[in-house]
């Protein structure tokens, strides 16, 4: 399946939000399914973080060939920060191929407690998560 890095990050955030819910033992299947999916994406998440760090280093403020840090933090020029933001947005939509079987939305949603909609509103993330779910 082909997904964007944004899709992967939203799935990771959704999984973390669900993991924080007080689910009963019977509902543990929700966390298990989501955790397995995110675990399969670990290498893509690591690649993404590496690419983000490379973008930071490419666009941060430099004096000659040396990176300028203050209190351990990268420093930025206005142009560098704008360039980083633009490159980051482009990276978020970059498509990658992942080996994940879509989860069944109809099976997953009833397992989520009502409080799940308060923690992570499905309508807010549905589009980004849609590659990971079958809707039948």
Secondary structure, 3 states (H helix, E strand, C coil): CEEEHHHHHHHHHHHHHHHCCCCCHHHHHHHHHHHHHHHHCHHHHHHHHHHHHHHHHHHCCEECCEECEECCEECCCHHHHHHHHHHHHHHHCCEEECCCCCEEHHHHHCCCCCHHHHHCCHHHHHHHHHHHEECC
